Amino acid sequence: MIRRLLRGSEWRRDVLRTNLWLVPAVEVLIAVLLFAGTYALDRAAYDGVFQVPGWAISGSADAARQILTAIAAAIITVVGVVFSIVIVALTLTSTQFGPRMLRNFIRDRGTQLTLGTFVATFVYSVLALGSIGQGAHGDFVPHISITVTLVLMVADLAVLIYFLHHIAVQIQLPQVIASIARDLAGAIELQAGDPTVGADARYATLLIADMDAPRSGYLQYIQHRTLVRIAAEKDAVIHLRYRPGHFLVQGHPYATVWPASAADQVARELARAHVTGPYRTLAQDVSFGVDQLVEICIRALSPAVNDTFTALTCIDWIGDSLCKVTGRWQPTRVYRDASGTVRLIATQTTYQRLVQRAFEKVRQAGRGMPAVMIRQLDALAKIMERTVAPDDCAVLLDQAAMIERLSTASVDEESDRADVRRAYQRVLDVHAGLAAPDAPAAQAT
């Protein structure tokens, strides 16, 4: 149940997280509520309900205005500096890592919390400044609110130090790669580990009526439960032709339905059950996470950058991600209603295609680079250890053989070619070890 709820809310959480306004808006609201509380206490102290605490800062109205004005001016200046640092980080990200990495920095909680903390302090100080004025017993000075403003300013200094450290860590390539790999691992757990989904492609031949895409854009999210409910209400079966990550063209067939008589009714509801947009997301698109790691890797291998160690780091995390997928991936997924009737047939990228996306472009970019070839073969050996299906083993062996042939064709030094052959042999040895337990049984037969 928890897994299904997470799958249903993943898209909403991703949309809310990938912006720079939500967290600051929440912190500003908290600041307003905090000021309402301290202002009520100041009013009560002004009316003689209780004495102002000894730790509260005292002084005249003019002194209070000067303090709050100075704090507000300093805070808004720091906000501008923080915003400038964020823009520089985003520019560096777009140039060094590729434009698709921008969203990973925008959704960073540390940046959002830093901006929100400073903006909230500014709003609080302005509200406190505006509350100073004449009252029935002389000048009204919100002593408690001013004291809280100074406490917030000290907290802002701590947040600023944290932010400088945080942004210095976040722009390091290993950290960027590890962050993408963590997001990819979460997407794999949500998609590959769903026990409520079956894998059966034989129903696809029954679907006879086409439904067109209502709008163009990258398919970002599909509400499978909503589609199952719609199909159950209309006593129909829906087959989705596209998966998250594909580009939909308005007016082109997007799904098919059986029976044809239910197509018109289902088509009216279909637009509410999927989301399209101008970019791909990781919410349901595992291949996008692989593509992000591959993009950083081939950029690092380009002559302009020539950063082999970053490429090796990417290959390590690519191998880790494919280890999580191996043996669990279901390219064709069948969703059933409460009675067990098939209502929705969806597809994901195949395991073969995931492996190809993970290794082929990197292999091509690493031509003539033995270190890259050896690290790819090491990753294939680790993945092979978790492989059980013969077809999956064949895919991995094909990739390993292509790397070995590329080494023969592009590496000039014989000792380097020998190192690559040894790594290739390790892949073959792992595969032979997987097949060995079956040998005695085959001989006995």
WOUR-V488107 format. One record per residue. RES is the residue in one small letter. SS is DSSP state (H for helix, E for strand, L for the rest). Layout:
RES	SS
RES	SS
This chain:
m	L
i	H
r	H
r	H
l	H
l	H
r	H
g	H
s	H
e	H
w	H
r	H
r	H
d	H
v	H
l	H
r	H
t	L
n	L
l	L
w	L
l	H
v	H
p	H
a	H
v	H
e	H
v	H
l	H
i	H
a	H
v	H
l	H
l	H
f	H
a	H
g	H
t	H
y	H
a	H
l	H
d	H
r	H
a	H
a	H
y	H
d	L
g	L
v	L
f	L
q	L
v	L
p	L
g	L
w	L
a	L
i	L
s	L
g	L
s	L
a	H
d	H
a	H
a	H
r	H
q	H
i	H
l	H
t	H
a	H
i	H
a	H
a	H
a	H
i	H
i	H
t	H
v	H
v	H
g	H
v	H
v	H
f	H
s	H
i	H
v	H
i	H
v	H
a	H
l	H
t	H
l	H
t	H
s	H
t	H
q	H
f	L
g	L
p	H
r	H
m	H
l	H
r	H
n	H
f	H
i	H
r	L
d	L
r	H
g	H
t	H
q	H
l	H
t	H
l	H
g	H
t	H
f	H
v	H
a	H
t	H
f	H
v	H
y	H
s	H
v	H
l	H
a	H
l	H
g	H
s	H
i	L
g	E
q	E
g	E
a	L
h	L
g	E
d	E
f	E
v	L
p	L
h	H
i	H
s	H
i	H
t	H
v	H
t	H
l	H
v	H
l	H
m	H
v	H
a	H
d	H
l	H
a	H
v	H
l	H
i	H
y	H
f	H
l	H
h	H
h	H
i	H
a	H
v	H
q	H
i	L
q	L
l	H
p	H
q	H
v	H
i	H
a	H
s	H
i	H
a	H
r	H
d	H
l	H
a	H
g	H
a	H
i	H
e	H
l	H
q	H
a	H
g	L
d	L
p	L
t	L
v	L
g	E
a	L
d	L
a	L
r	H
y	H
a	H
t	H
l	H
l	L
i	L
a	E
d	E
m	E
d	E
a	L
p	L
r	L
s	L
g	E
y	E
l	E
q	E
y	E
i	E
q	L
h	H
r	H
t	H
l	H
v	H
r	H
i	H
a	H
a	H
e	H
k	L
d	L
a	L
v	E
i	E
h	E
l	E
r	L
y	L
r	L
p	L
g	L
h	L
f	E
l	E
v	L
q	L
g	L
h	L
p	E
y	E
a	E
t	E
v	E
w	E
p	L
a	H
s	H
a	H
a	H
d	H
q	H
v	H
a	H
r	H
e	H
l	H
a	H
r	H
a	H
h	E
v	E
t	E
g	E
p	L
y	L
r	L
t	L
l	L
a	L
q	L
d	L
v	H
s	H
f	H
g	H
v	H
d	H
q	H
l	H
v	H
e	H
i	H
c	H
i	H
r	H
a	H
l	H
s	L
p	L
a	L
v	L
n	L
d	L
t	H
f	H
t	H
a	H
l	H
t	H
c	H
i	H
d	H
w	H
i	H
g	H
d	H
s	H
l	H
c	H
k	H
v	H
t	L
g	L
r	L
w	L
q	L
p	L
t	E
r	E
v	E
y	E
r	E
d	L
a	L
s	L
g	L
t	L
v	E
r	E
l	E
i	E
a	E
t	E
q	L
t	L
t	L
y	H
q	H
r	H
l	H
v	H
q	H
r	H
a	H
f	H
e	H
k	H
v	H
r	H
q	H
a	H
g	L
r	L
g	L
m	L
p	H
a	H
v	H
m	H
i	H
r	H
q	H
l	H
d	H
a	H
l	H
a	H
k	H
i	H
m	H
e	H
r	L
t	L
v	L
a	L
p	H
d	H
d	H
c	H
a	H
v	H
l	H
l	H
d	H
q	H
a	H
a	H
m	H
i	H
e	H
r	H
l	H
s	H
t	H
a	H
s	H
v	L
d	L
e	L
e	H
s	H
d	H
r	H
a	H
d	H
v	H
r	H
r	H
a	H
y	H
q	H
r	H
v	H
l	H
d	H
v	H
h	H
a	H
g	H
l	H
a	H
a	H
p	H
d	H
a	H
p	H
a	H
a	H
q	H
a	H
t	L
